Amino acid sequence: MIVVIDYGMGNLRSVSKALESLGASVRVSSDPNEVAAASKVILPGVGAFGAAMDELKRRQLVEPIKTVIGGGKPYLGICLGLQLLFEHSEEGDAAGLGLLRGAVKRFAFHSSPTTDHSSLKIPHMGWNQVQRQATSDKRQGECPLLSGIPDKSFFYFVHSYYGAPQDRSVVALETEYGERFASMVWEGRLFATQFHPEKSQALGLRLLKNFIDV
């Protein structure tokens, strides 16, 4: 059973419907016990970082999420579900789950005096290209969620902030939008994308199917 975590800030219906269309058994839940007992979990999300952390705490979901990830069960974070993994966010000066070292930063390219990015808007919204990163000694082989997905494919983004890992070995994909940022992280069975696979048509469904098959 895949549990899609409901903390009041996710695009839950589109994620769960995409999974069901692929034949997965899915439950949308805010019950900490169901989250902890799930075989796989997905944390989607759109909205403000600080408010999301407040909701996870209020619904007593922080420890179940940490238990799932610490126990090696597959986890997929989507958009805000990626950012919440980090230690801290510039958005609201808020602390995150602290499961990945690093911070969540706002795009800063508009403040650069040397480069004209006047055509780029915040939030970063729409289709953009992802590029695979070289596999490190720490992490052998291809990310299983990228099986069958060509390098430099396009996925759908909506965000103003991005996660900046201290440990570059966890970066699976990068994307260029005025600056390069991590658009997917991967460590063990922890996967998270800044883009929205449920909005990314055939390739997004392929990534979700790969997660089902992990």
Backbone as JSON Lines, residues from 0, in Angstrom:
{"i":0,"aa":"M","n":[0.84,-1.2,0.0],"ca":[0.0,0.0,0.0],"c":[0.88,1.25,0.0]}
{"i":1,"aa":"I","n":[0.63,2.14,-0.95],"ca":[1.29,3.44,-0.98],"c":[0.39,4.44,-0.27]}
{"i":2,"aa":"V","n":[0.94,5.12,0.72],"ca":[0.2,6.17,1.41],"c":[0.67,7.52,0.91]}
{"i":3,"aa":"V","n":[-0.27,8.31,0.4],"ca":[-0.02,9.7,0.03],"c":[-0.39,10.54,1.25]}
{"i":4,"aa":"I","n":[0.58,11.25,1.8],"ca":[0.39,11.93,3.07],"c":[-0.42,13.2,2.89]}
{"i":5,"aa":"D","n":[-1.49,13.27,3.66],"ca":[-2.38,14.44,3.63],"c":[-2.05,15.33,4.82]}
{"i":6,"aa":"Y","n":[-1.46,16.5,4.55],"ca":[-1.24,17.48,5.6],"c":[-1.85,18.83,5.22]}
{"i":7,"aa":"G","n":[-2.83,18.75,4.31],"ca":[-3.62,19.91,3.97],"c":[-2.99,20.85,2.96]}
{"i":8,"aa":"M","n":[-1.86,20.44,2.36],"ca":[-1.16,21.36,1.46],"c":[-0.73,20.7,0.15]}
{"i":9,"aa":"G","n":[-1.18,19.5,-0.11],"ca":[-0.72,18.8,-1.3],"c":[-1.76,18.73,-2.4]}
{"i":10,"aa":"N","n":[-1.28,18.49,-3.6],"ca":[-2.16,18.21,-4.74],"c":[-2.48,16.72,-4.71]}
{"i":11,"aa":"L","n":[-3.24,16.33,-3.69],"ca":[-3.41,14.91,-3.36],"c":[-4.17,14.15,-4.42]}
{"i":12,"aa":"R","n":[-5.22,14.75,-4.93],"ca":[-6.07,14.03,-5.87],"c":[-5.31,13.69,-7.16]}
{"i":13,"aa":"S","n":[-4.57,14.65,-7.71],"ca":[-3.88,14.38,-8.96],"c":[-2.79,13.33,-8.78]}
{"i":14,"aa":"V","n":[-2.12,13.35,-7.63],"ca":[-1.08,12.35,-7.37],"c":[-1.71,10.97,-7.19]}
{"i":15,"aa":"S","n":[-2.75,10.88,-6.38],"ca":[-3.36,9.56,-6.13],"c":[-4.01,9.0,-7.39]}
{"i":16,"aa":"K","n":[-4.66,9.86,-8.19],"ca":[-5.27,9.39,-9.43],"c":[-4.22,8.9,-10.41]}
{"i":17,"aa":"A","n":[-3.09,9.58,-10.49],"ca":[-2.02,9.12,-11.38],"c":[-1.52,7.74,-10.95]}
{"i":18,"aa":"L","n":[-1.35,7.53,-9.66],"ca":[-0.89,6.24,-9.16],"c":[-1.92,5.14,-9.43]}
{"i":19,"aa":"E","n":[-3.19,5.46,-9.19],"ca":[-4.25,4.48,-9.43],"c":[-4.34,4.1,-10.91]}
{"i":20,"aa":"S","n":[-4.1,5.07,-11.79],"ca":[-4.13,4.78,-13.23],"c":[-3.03,3.81,-13.63]}
{"i":21,"aa":"L","n":[-1.99,3.72,-12.79],"ca":[-0.88,2.81,-13.05],"c":[-1.05,1.48,-12.33]}
{"i":22,"aa":"G","n":[-2.19,1.3,-11.67],"ca":[-2.49,0.02,-11.03],"c":[-2.06,-0.08,-9.59]}
{"i":23,"aa":"A","n":[-1.64,1.03,-8.98],"ca":[-1.17,0.97,-7.6],"c":[-2.33,0.98,-6.62]}
{"i":24,"aa":"S","n":[-2.1,0.38,-5.47],"ca":[-3.03,0.46,-4.35],"c":[-2.63,1.67,-3.51]}
{"i":25,"aa":"V","n":[-3.53,2.64,-3.41],"ca":[-3.2,3.95,-2.84],"c":[-4.19,4.32,-1.75]}
{"i":26,"aa":"R","n":[-3.67,4.95,-0.69],"ca":[-4.54,5.52,0.33],"c":[-4.03,6.93,0.65]}
{"i":27,"aa":"V","n":[-4.91,7.9,0.64],"ca":[-4.59,9.25,1.09],"c":[-4.91,9.33,2.57]}
{"i":28,"aa":"S","n":[-3.93,9.7,3.39],"ca":[-4.14,9.62,4.83],"c":[-3.33,10.67,5.58]}
{"i":29,"aa":"S","n":[-3.91,11.13,6.69],"ca":[-3.19,11.98,7.64],"c":[-3.01,11.26,8.98]}
{"i":30,"aa":"D","n":[-3.3,9.97,8.99],"ca":[-3.19,9.16,10.21],"c":[-1.73,8.75,10.41]}
{"i":31,"aa":"P","n":[-1.09,9.17,11.5],"ca":[0.33,8.82,11.72],"c":[0.59,7.32,11.71]}
{"i":32,"aa":"N","n":[-0.35,6.53,12.23],"ca":[-0.16,5.08,12.27],"c":[-0.18,4.48,10.87]}
{"i":33,"aa":"E","n":[-1.07,4.99,10.01],"ca":[-1.12,4.49,8.63],"c":[0.14,4.87,7.87]}
{"i":34,"aa":"V","n":[0.63,6.07,8.11],"ca":[1.87,6.5,7.45],"c":[3.03,5.59,7.88]}
{"i":35,"aa":"A","n":[3.14,5.35,9.17],"ca":[4.24,4.53,9.68],"c":[4.16,3.09,9.18]}
{"i":36,"aa":"A","n":[2.94,2.59,8.95],"ca":[2.75,1.2,8.54],"c":[2.8,1.02,7.02]}
{"i":37,"aa":"A","n":[2.85,2.1,6.26],"ca":[2.81,2.01,4.79],"c":[4.03,1.28,4.24]}
{"i":38,"aa":"S","n":[3.86,0.63,3.09],"ca":[5.01,0.02,2.42],"c":[5.82,1.07,1.67]}
{"i":39,"aa":"K","n":[5.16,2.12,1.2],"ca":[5.8,3.26,0.54],"c":[5.0,4.5,0.89]}
{"i":40,"aa":"V","n":[5.68,5.66,0.9],"ca":[4.96,6.9,1.16],"c":[5.33,7.95,0.12]}
{"i":41,"aa":"I","n":[4.38,8.82,-0.14],"ca":[4.61,9.97,-1.02],"c":[4.19,11.22,-0.25]}
{"i":42,"aa":"L","n":[5.08,12.21,-0.22],"ca":[4.77,13.5,0.39],"c":[4.74,14.55,-0.71]}
{"i":43,"aa":"P","n":[3.55,14.89,-1.21],"ca":[3.45,15.94,-2.21],"c":[3.4,17.3,-1.52]}
{"i":44,"aa":"G","n":[3.16,18.34,-2.26],"ca":[2.99,19.61,-1.57],"c":[3.16,20.82,-2.45]}
{"i":45,"aa":"V","n":[2.35,21.81,-2.2],"ca":[2.49,23.15,-2.76],"c":[2.16,24.11,-1.63]}
{"i":46,"aa":"G","n":[2.87,25.25,-1.59],"ca":[2.61,26.21,-0.54],"c":[3.87,26.62,0.2]}
{"i":47,"aa":"A","n":[3.69,27.22,1.35],"ca":[4.79,27.79,2.12],"c":[5.44,26.75,3.02]}
{"i":48,"aa":"F","n":[6.76,26.8,3.09],"ca":[7.56,25.83,3.84],"c":[7.18,25.83,5.32]}
{"i":49,"aa":"G","n":[7.18,27.0,5.96],"ca":[6.91,27.07,7.39],"c":[5.53,26.56,7.75]}
{"i":50,"aa":"A","n":[4.54,26.93,6.95],"ca":[3.17,26.47,7.2],"c":[3.08,24.95,7.05]}
{"i":51,"aa":"A","n":[3.82,24.41,6.08],"ca":[3.81,22.95,5.87],"c":[4.41,22.23,7.08]}
{"i":52,"aa":"M","n":[5.54,22.72,7.59],"ca":[6.12,22.1,8.77],"c":[5.19,22.19,9.97]}
{"i":53,"aa":"D","n":[4.52,23.33,10.13],"ca":[3.57,23.48,11.23],"c":[2.46,22.44,11.13]}
{"i":54,"aa":"E","n":[1.98,22.19,9.91],"ca":[0.91,21.2,9.74],"c":[1.4,19.79,10.0]}
{"i":55,"aa":"L","n":[2.61,19.47,9.54],"ca":[3.16,18.13,9.81],"c":[3.29,17.9,11.32]}
{"i":56,"aa":"K","n":[3.72,18.92,12.03],"ca":[3.85,18.79,13.49],"c":[2.48,18.67,14.16]}
{"i":57,"aa":"R","n":[1.55,19.52,13.73],"ca":[0.22,19.52,14.34],"c":[-0.47,18.17,14.17]}
{"i":58,"aa":"R","n":[-0.25,17.55,13.01],"ca":[-0.89,16.26,12.73],"c":[-0.04,15.07,13.18]}
{"i":59,"aa":"Q","n":[1.06,15.36,13.88],"ca":[1.95,14.33,14.42],"c":[2.49,13.4,13.34]}
{"i":60,"aa":"L","n":[2.9,14.01,12.21],"ca":[3.4,13.24,11.08],"c":[4.91,13.28,10.94]}
{"i":61,"aa":"V","n":[5.58,14.12,11.7],"ca":[7.03,14.24,11.54],"c":[7.74,12.93,11.87]}
{"i":62,"aa":"E","n":[7.45,12.36,13.03],"ca":[8.14,11.13,13.44],"c":[7.8,9.94,12.54]}
{"i":63,"aa":"P","n":[6.53,9.75,12.12],"ca":[6.26,8.67,11.17],"c":[7.03,8.8,9.86]}
{"i":64,"aa":"I","n":[7.16,10.02,9.34],"ca":[7.93,10.22,8.1],"c":[9.39,9.84,8.33]}
{"i":65,"aa":"K","n":[9.95,10.27,9.45],"ca":[11.34,9.93,9.76],"c":[11.52,8.43,9.96]}
{"i":66,"aa":"T","n":[10.51,7.79,10.55],"ca":[10.57,6.33,10.75],"c":[10.55,5.6,9.42]}
{"i":67,"aa":"V","n":[9.69,6.03,8.52],"ca":[9.6,5.4,7.2],"c":[10.94,5.51,6.48]}
{"i":68,"aa":"I","n":[11.49,6.72,6.43],"ca":[12.74,6.94,5.7],"c":[13.89,6.24,6.4]}
{"i":69,"aa":"G","n":[13.96,6.34,7.73],"ca":[15.03,5.69,8.48],"c":[14.99,4.18,8.38]}
{"i":70,"aa":"G","n":[13.79,3.64,8.17],"ca":[13.64,2.19,8.03],"c":[13.86,1.67,6.64]}
{"i":71,"aa":"G","n":[14.2,2.56,5.7],"ca":[14.51,2.14,4.34],"c":[13.32,1.89,3.45]}
{"i":72,"aa":"K","n":[12.13,2.31,3.88],"ca":[10.98,2.18,2.99],"c":[11.05,3.26,1.9]}
{"i":73,"aa":"P","n":[10.58,2.96,0.71],"ca":[10.63,3.96,-0.37],"c":[9.81,5.2,-0.04]}
{"i":74,"aa":"Y","n":[10.42,6.35,-0.24],"ca":[9.8,7.65,-0.01],"c":[9.96,8.48,-1.28]}
{"i":75,"aa":"L","n":[8.89,9.12,-1.7],"ca":[8.95,10.06,-2.82],"c":[8.4,11.4,-2.37]}
{"i":76,"aa":"G","n":[9.25,12.41,-2.38],"ca":[8.82,13.78,-2.12],"c":[8.6,14.5,-3.43]}
{"i":77,"aa":"I","n":[7.56,15.29,-3.51],"ca":[7.24,16.04,-4.72],"c":[7.16,17.52,-4.38]}
{"i":78,"aa":"C","n":[7.97,18.33,-5.03],"ca":[7.99,19.79,-4.88],"c":[8.28,20.16,-3.42]}
{"i":79,"aa":"L","n":[7.3,20.62,-2.67],"ca":[7.51,20.94,-1.27],"c":[7.94,19.7,-0.48]}
{"i":80,"aa":"G","n":[7.53,18.53,-0.95],"ca":[7.95,17.28,-0.31],"c":[9.42,16.99,-0.47]}
{"i":81,"aa":"L","n":[10.09,17.63,-1.42],"ca":[11.55,17.62,-1.5],"c":[12.13,18.64,-0.54]}
{"i":82,"aa":"Q","n":[11.63,19.85,-0.58],"ca":[12.22,20.93,0.22],"c":[12.15,20.66,1.71]}
{"i":83,"aa":"L","n":[11.09,20.03,2.17],"ca":[10.91,19.77,3.6],"c":[11.95,18.8,4.17]}
{"i":84,"aa":"L","n":[12.64,18.08,3.3],"ca":[13.67,17.15,3.76],"c":[14.89,17.87,4.33]}
{"i":85,"aa":"F","n":[15.08,19.14,3.98],"ca":[16.31,19.84,4.34],"c":[16.24,20.42,5.75]}
{"i":86,"aa":"E","n":[17.4,20.93,6.18],"ca":[17.52,21.42,7.55],"c":[16.81,22.76,7.78]}
{"i":87,"aa":"H","n":[16.79,23.59,6.75],"ca":[16.32,24.96,6.95],"c":[15.86,25.54,5.62]}
{"i":88,"aa":"S","n":[14.92,26.5,5.68],"ca":[14.48,27.19,4.47],"c":[14.55,28.7,4.66]}
{"i":89,"aa":"E","n":[14.98,29.38,3.59],"ca":[14.93,30.84,3.59],"c":[13.5,31.36,3.56]}
{"i":90,"aa":"E","n":[12.57,30.51,3.14],"ca":[11.17,30.91,3.11],"c":[10.61,30.86,4.54]}
{"i":91,"aa":"G","n":[10.48,32.02,5.14],"ca":[9.97,32.08,6.5],"c":[10.99,31.76,7.57]}
{"i":92,"aa":"D","n":[12.27,31.58,7.18],"ca":[13.33,31.29,8.14],"c":[12.92,30.13,9.05]}
{"i":93,"aa":"A","n":[12.54,29.01,8.41],"ca":[11.94,27.89,9.14],"c":[12.84,26.66,9.1]}
{"i":94,"aa":"A","n":[12.78,25.86,10.15],"ca":[13.5,24.58,10.22],"c":[12.69,23.5,9.53]}
{"i":95,"aa":"G","n":[13.4,22.58,8.84],"ca":[12.76,21.47,8.16],"c":[12.94,20.16,8.9]}
{"i":96,"aa":"L","n":[12.76,19.05,8.18],"ca":[12.87,17.73,8.79],"c":[14.31,17.36,9.12]}
{"i":97,"aa":"G","n":[15.27,17.98,8.42],"ca":[16.68,17.73,8.72],"c":[17.19,16.37,8.28]}
{"i":98,"aa":"L","n":[16.53,15.76,7.3],"ca":[16.95,14.44,6.82],"c":[18.02,14.54,5.73]}
{"i":99,"aa":"L","n":[18.13,15.69,5.12],"ca":[19.23,15.97,4.18],"c":[19.93,17.24,4.65]}
{"i":100,"aa":"R","n":[21.26,17.21,4.63],"ca":[22.01,18.41,5.02],"c":[21.9,19.46,3.91]}
{"i":101,"aa":"G","n":[21.68,20.7,4.31],"ca":[21.57,21.77,3.35],"c":[20.36,22.63,3.63]}
{"i":102,"aa":"A","n":[20.15,23.61,2.76],"ca":[19.09,24.6,2.96],"c":[18.25,24.75,1.71]}
{"i":103,"aa":"V","n":[17.07,25.31,1.88],"ca":[16.19,25.66,0.78],"c":[16.35,27.15,0.51]}
{"i":104,"aa":"K","n":[16.65,27.49,-0.75],"ca":[17.0,28.86,-1.1],"c":[16.04,29.41,-2.16]}
{"i":105,"aa":"R","n":[15.9,30.72,-2.15],"ca":[15.11,31.38,-3.18],"c":[16.0,31.68,-4.38]}
{"i":106,"aa":"F","n":[15.43,31.59,-5.57],"ca":[16.18,31.97,-6.76],"c":[16.73,33.39,-6.58]}
{"i":107,"aa":"A","n":[18.03,33.55,-6.85],"ca":[18.69,34.83,-6.61],"c":[19.23,35.46,-7.89]}
{"i":108,"aa":"F","n":[18.88,34.9,-9.05],"ca":[19.5,35.39,-10.28],"c":[19.13,36.83,-10.6]}
{"i":109,"aa":"H","n":[17.97,37.31,-10.12],"ca":[17.58,38.68,-10.43],"c":[18.49,39.7,-9.73]}
{"i":110,"aa":"S","n":[19.21,39.26,-8.7],"ca":[20.09,40.18,-7.98],"c":[21.48,40.24,-8.56]}
{"i":111,"aa":"S","n":[21.75,39.45,-9.61],"ca":[23.07,39.44,-10.21],"c":[23.27,40.66,-11.1]}
{"i":112,"aa":"P","n":[24.34,41.46,-10.87],"ca":[24.57,42.65,-11.69],"c":[25.23,42.33,-13.03]}
{"i":113,"aa":"T","n":[25.69,41.09,-13.2],"ca":[26.48,40.76,-14.39],"c":[25.69,40.0,-15.45]}
{"i":114,"aa":"T","n":[24.52,39.51,-15.11],"ca":[23.75,38.69,-16.04],"c":[22.33,39.21,-16.17]}
{"i":115,"aa":"D","n":[21.85,39.3,-17.38],"ca":[20.48,39.77,-17.62],"c":[19.54,38.58,-17.68]}
{"i":116,"aa":"H","n":[18.73,38.43,-16.67],"ca":[17.72,37.36,-16.64],"c":[16.33,37.98,-16.58]}
{"i":117,"aa":"S","n":[16.18,39.14,-17.21],"ca":[14.91,39.87,-17.11],"c":[13.74,39.09,-17.69]}
{"i":118,"aa":"S","n":[14.02,38.14,-18.58],"ca":[12.94,37.36,-19.18],"c":[12.48,36.22,-18.28]}
{"i":119,"aa":"L","n":[13.22,35.94,-17.21],"ca":[12.89,34.85,-16.3],"c":[12.06,35.38,-15.13]}
{"i":120,"aa":"K","n":[10.98,34.7,-14.85],"ca":[10.06,35.13,-13.81],"c":[10.11,34.17,-12.62]}
{"i":121,"aa":"I","n":[9.74,34.69,-11.47],"ca":[9.56,33.88,-10.27],"c":[8.08,33.96,-9.89]}
{"i":122,"aa":"P","n":[7.4,32.82,-9.72],"ca":[7.95,31.47,-9.66],"c":[8.39,30.92,-11.02]}
{"i":123,"aa":"H","n":[9.29,29.96,-10.95],"ca":[9.67,29.15,-12.11],"c":[8.48,28.23,-12.4]}
{"i":124,"aa":"M","n":[7.81,28.48,-13.5],"ca":[6.57,27.75,-13.8],"c":[6.56,27.29,-15.24]}
{"i":125,"aa":"G","n":[6.32,26.0,-15.44],"ca":[6.23,25.46,-16.79],"c":[7.22,24.33,-17.01]}
{"i":126,"aa":"W","n":[7.39,23.99,-18.27],"ca":[8.24,22.85,-18.65],"c":[9.7,23.28,-18.69]}
{"i":127,"aa":"N","n":[10.56,22.42,-18.16],"ca":[12.0,22.67,-18.23],"c":[12.73,21.33,-18.28]}
{"i":128,"aa":"Q","n":[13.98,21.43,-18.69],"ca":[14.78,20.23,-18.96],"c":[15.53,19.79,-17.71]}
{"i":129,"aa":"V","n":[15.67,18.49,-17.55],"ca":[16.45,17.93,-16.45],"c":[17.68,17.23,-17.04]}
{"i":130,"aa":"Q","n":[18.77,17.26,-16.28],"ca":[20.02,16.66,-16.75],"c":[20.59,15.75,-15.68]}
{"i":131,"aa":"R","n":[20.9,14.53,-16.06],"ca":[21.47,13.57,-15.13],"c":[22.83,14.04,-14.63]}
{"i":132,"aa":"Q","n":[23.11,13.67,-13.36],"ca":[24.41,13.95,-12.78],"c":[25.2,12.66,-12.68]}
{"i":133,"aa":"A","n":[26.51,12.79,-12.76],"ca":[27.39,11.62,-12.72],"c":[27.2,10.86,-11.41]}
{"i":134,"aa":"T","n":[27.19,9.55,-11.5],"ca":[27.07,8.71,-10.31],"c":[28.36,8.77,-9.51]}
{"i":135,"aa":"S","n":[28.26,8.97,-8.21],"ca":[29.44,9.06,-7.35],"c":[29.85,7.67,-6.87]}
{"i":136,"aa":"D","n":[31.03,7.61,-6.24],"ca":[31.47,6.34,-5.64],"c":[30.52,5.9,-4.53]}
{"i":137,"aa":"K","n":[29.89,6.89,-3.89],"ca":[28.97,6.6,-2.79],"c":[27.69,5.95,-3.29]}
{"i":138,"aa":"R","n":[27.32,6.21,-4.53],"ca":[26.01,5.79,-5.03],"c":[26.18,5.18,-6.41]}
{"i":139,"aa":"Q","n":[26.22,3.87,-6.47],"ca":[26.5,3.15,-7.71],"c":[25.22,2.93,-8.51]}
{"i":140,"aa":"G","n":[25.35,2.92,-9.83],"ca":[24.24,2.59,-10.7],"c":[23.3,3.75,-10.95]}
{"i":141,"aa":"E","n":[22.35,3.52,-11.86],"ca":[21.39,4.56,-12.22],"c":[20.28,4.63,-11.2]}
{"i":142,"aa":"C","n":[19.79,5.82,-10.97],"ca":[18.63,5.99,-10.1],"c":[17.47,5.17,-10.66]}
{"i":143,"aa":"P","n":[16.89,4.28,-9.86],"ca":[15.83,3.4,-10.39],"c":[14.6,4.15,-10.88]}
{"i":144,"aa":"L","n":[14.34,5.34,-10.37],"ca":[13.17,6.09,-10.83],"c":[13.37,6.7,-12.2]}
{"i":145,"aa":"L","n":[14.62,6.7,-12.69],"ca":[14.9,7.29,-14.0],"c":[15.02,6.24,-15.1]}
{"i":146,"aa":"S","n":[14.73,5.0,-14.77],"ca":[14.78,3.95,-15.78],"c":[13.78,4.25,-16.9]}
{"i":147,"aa":"G","n":[14.27,4.21,-18.13],"ca":[13.4,4.45,-19.29],"c":[13.12,5.92,-19.57]}
{"i":148,"aa":"I","n":[13.75,6.82,-18.81],"ca":[13.56,8.26,-19.01],"c":[14.83,8.83,-19.62]}
{"i":149,"aa":"P","n":[14.79,9.33,-20.84],"ca":[16.0,9.84,-21.49],"c":[16.57,11.05,-20.76]}
{"i":150,"aa":"D","n":[17.88,11.18,-20.81],"ca":[18.52,12.38,-20.27],"c":[18.01,13.6,-21.03]}
{"i":151,"aa":"K","n":[17.95,14.73,-20.34],"ca":[17.51,16.01,-20.9],"c":[16.03,16.0,-21.3]}
{"i":152,"aa":"S","n":[15.26,15.17,-20.6],"ca":[13.81,15.2,-20.78],"c":[13.22,16.44,-20.12]}
{"i":153,"aa":"F","n":[11.97,16.72,-20.43],"ca":[11.29,17.89,-19.88],"c":[10.22,17.46,-18.87]}
{"i":154,"aa":"F","n":[10.18,18.19,-17.75],"ca":[9.18,17.97,-16.71],"c":[8.57,19.31,-16.31]}
{"i":155,"aa":"Y","n":[7.47,19.25,-15.57],"ca":[6.71,20.45,-15.25],"c":[7.05,20.95,-13.84]}
{"i":156,"aa":"F","n":[7.39,22.23,-13.73],"ca":[7.81,22.85,-12.48],"c":[6.86,23.97,-12.08]}
{"i":157,"aa":"V","n":[6.69,24.15,-10.77],"ca":[6.05,25.35,-10.2],"c":[6.71,25.59,-8.84]}
{"i":158,"aa":"H","n":[7.63,26.55,-8.76],"ca":[8.3,26.81,-7.47],"c":[9.11,28.1,-7.53]}
{"i":159,"aa":"S","n":[9.32,28.67,-6.35],"ca":[10.15,29.87,-6.19],"c":[11.41,29.58,-5.38]}
{"i":160,"aa":"Y","n":[11.45,28.42,-4.73],"ca":[12.57,28.02,-3.89],"c":[13.06,26.65,-4.36]}
{"i":161,"aa":"Y","n":[14.29,26.31,-3.99],"ca":[14.85,25.0,-4.37],"c":[15.79,24.51,-3.27]}
{"i":162,"aa":"G","n":[15.94,23.2,-3.17],"ca":[16.84,22.61,-2.19],"c":[18.27,22.62,-2.68]}
{"i":163,"aa":"A","n":[19.19,23.01,-1.79],"ca":[20.62,23.06,-2.11],"c":[21.36,22.11,-1.17]}
{"i":164,"aa":"P","n":[21.58,20.85,-1.59],"ca":[22.22,19.88,-0.7],"c":[23.69,20.22,-0.46]}
{"i":165,"aa":"Q","n":[24.13,20.04,0.78],"ca":[25.56,20.17,1.08],"c":[26.34,19.03,0.45]}
{"i":166,"aa":"D","n":[25.75,17.85,0.46],"ca":[26.37,16.66,-0.11],"c":[25.93,16.53,-1.56]}
{"i":167,"aa":"R","n":[26.81,16.86,-2.48],"ca":[26.45,16.86,-3.9],"c":[26.19,15.46,-4.43]}
{"i":168,"aa":"S","n":[26.6,14.43,-3.69],"ca":[26.41,13.07,-4.18],"c":[24.94,12.66,-4.2]}
{"i":169,"aa":"V","n":[24.07,13.38,-3.51],"ca":[22.64,13.02,-3.51],"c":[21.89,13.62,-4.7]}
{"i":170,"aa":"V","n":[22.54,14.47,-5.49],"ca":[21.87,15.12,-6.61],"c":[21.79,14.15,-7.78]}
{"i":171,"aa":"A","n":[20.57,13.8,-8.19],"ca":[20.37,12.9,-9.32],"c":[20.14,13.66,-10.62]}
{"i":172,"aa":"L","n":[19.43,14.81,-10.53],"ca":[19.14,15.63,-11.7],"c":[19.36,17.1,-11.36]}
{"i":173,"aa":"E","n":[19.79,17.85,-12.35],"ca":[19.87,19.3,-12.22],"c":[19.11,19.96,-13.35]}
{"i":174,"aa":"T","n":[18.71,21.21,-13.11],"ca":[17.96,21.99,-14.09],"c":[18.5,23.42,-14.08]}
{"i":175,"aa":"E","n":[18.47,24.06,-15.22],"ca":[18.94,25.43,-15.37],"c":[17.74,26.37,-15.42]}
{"i":176,"aa":"Y","n":[17.75,27.36,-14.52],"ca":[16.77,28.43,-14.58],"c":[17.42,29.68,-13.98]}
{"i":177,"aa":"G","n":[18.22,30.35,-14.77],"ca":[19.0,31.47,-14.3],"c":[20.22,31.03,-13.51]}
{"i":178,"aa":"E","n":[20.12,29.91,-12.87],"ca":[21.2,29.24,-12.14],"c":[20.88,27.76,-12.13]}
{"i":179,"aa":"R","n":[21.87,26.94,-11.85],"ca":[21.63,25.5,-11.79],"c":[21.15,25.12,-10.4]}
{"i":180,"aa":"F","n":[20.16,24.24,-10.36],"ca":[19.66,23.78,-9.07],"c":[19.35,22.29,-9.14]}
{"i":181,"aa":"A","n":[19.3,21.67,-7.98],"ca":[18.98,20.24,-7.9],"c":[17.48,20.06,-8.14]}
{"i":182,"aa":"S","n":[17.14,19.37,-9.22],"ca":[15.73,19.12,-9.51],"c":[15.29,17.71,-9.11]}
{"i":183,"aa":"M","n":[16.24,16.89,-8.68],"ca":[15.9,15.59,-8.09],"c":[17.04,15.16,-7.18]}
{"i":184,"aa":"V","n":[16.69,14.63,-6.0],"ca":[17.68,14.05,-5.1],"c":[17.35,12.58,-4.89]}
{"i":185,"aa":"W","n":[18.39,11.85,-4.56],"ca":[18.24,10.4,-4.4],"c":[19.31,9.89,-3.44]}
{"i":186,"aa":"E","n":[18.88,9.17,-2.41],"ca":[19.81,8.52,-1.49],"c":[19.15,7.27,-0.96]}
{"i":187,"aa":"G","n":[19.67,6.11,-1.36],"ca":[19.05,4.86,-0.96],"c":[17.66,4.74,-1.56]}
{"i":188,"aa":"R","n":[16.66,4.61,-0.7],"ca":[15.27,4.55,-1.17],"c":[14.53,5.86,-0.94]}
{"i":189,"aa":"L","n":[15.29,6.9,-0.69],"ca":[14.72,8.25,-0.59],"c":[14.86,8.93,-1.95]}
{"i":190,"aa":"F","n":[13.74,9.31,-2.51],"ca":[13.7,10.0,-3.8],"c":[12.86,11.27,-3.63]}
{"i":191,"aa":"A","n":[13.24,12.33,-4.3],"ca":[12.41,13.54,-4.25],"c":[12.68,14.38,-5.49]}
{"i":192,"aa":"T","n":[11.6,14.92,-6.04],"ca":[11.69,15.73,-7.25],"c":[11.16,17.13,-6.98]}
{"i":193,"aa":"Q","n":[11.84,18.14,-7.53],"ca":[11.32,19.5,-7.46],"c":[10.18,19.68,-8.46]}
{"i":194,"aa":"F","n":[10.23,18.95,-9.55],"ca":[9.15,19.01,-10.54],"c":[7.98,18.12,-10.11]}
{"i":195,"aa":"H","n":[6.89,18.26,-10.84],"ca":[5.67,17.51,-10.54],"c":[5.51,16.38,-11.56]}
{"i":196,"aa":"P","n":[5.83,15.13,-11.19],"ca":[5.64,14.04,-12.15],"c":[4.18,13.84,-12.52]}
{"i":197,"aa":"E","n":[3.27,14.1,-11.59],"ca":[1.84,13.89,-11.87],"c":[1.31,14.9,-12.89]}
{"i":198,"aa":"K","n":[2.07,15.95,-13.18],"ca":[1.68,16.94,-14.18],"c":[2.55,16.87,-15.44]}
{"i":199,"aa":"S","n":[3.41,15.85,-15.49],"ca":[4.43,15.79,-16.54],"c":[4.17,14.74,-17.6]}
{"i":200,"aa":"Q","n":[2.9,14.41,-17.8],"ca":[2.46,13.55,-18.89],"c":[3.17,12.19,-18.88]}
{"i":201,"aa":"A","n":[3.55,11.67,-20.02],"ca":[4.0,10.27,-20.11],"c":[5.26,10.0,-19.3]}
{"i":202,"aa":"L","n":[6.22,10.91,-19.34],"ca":[7.46,10.67,-18.61],"c":[7.25,10.77,-17.1]}
{"i":203,"aa":"G","n":[6.35,11.65,-16.69],"ca":[6.02,11.72,-15.28],"c":[5.36,10.45,-14.79]}
{"i":204,"aa":"L","n":[4.48,9.89,-15.6],"ca":[3.85,8.61,-15.24],"c":[4.88,7.49,-15.21]}
{"i":205,"aa":"R","n":[5.85,7.55,-16.11],"ca":[6.9,6.52,-16.1],"c":[7.69,6.59,-14.79]}
{"i":206,"aa":"L","n":[8.01,7.8,-14.34],"ca":[8.73,7.94,-13.07],"c":[7.9,7.39,-11.92]}
{"i":207,"aa":"L","n":[6.6,7.69,-11.9],"ca":[5.73,7.17,-10.84],"c":[5.63,5.64,-10.91]}
{"i":208,"aa":"K","n":[5.57,5.09,-12.12],"ca":[5.53,3.63,-12.27],"c":[6.83,3.02,-11.75]}
{"i":209,"aa":"N","n":[7.94,3.67,-12.01],"ca":[9.22,3.18,-11.48],"c":[9.21,3.18,-9.95]}
{"i":210,"aa":"F","n":[8.59,4.21,-9.35],"ca":[8.49,4.24,-7.89],"c":[7.62,3.09,-7.38]}
{"i":211,"aa":"I","n":[6.52,2.84,-8.06],"ca":[5.66,1.71,-7.67],"c":[6.45,0.41,-7.7]}
{"i":212,"aa":"D","n":[7.35,0.28,-8.66],"ca":[8.09,-0.97,-8.86],"c":[9.34,-1.1,-7.98]}
{"i":213,"aa":"V","n":[9.7,-0.05,-7.26],"ca":[10.91,-0.12,-6.42],"c":[10.73,-1.23,-5.38]}
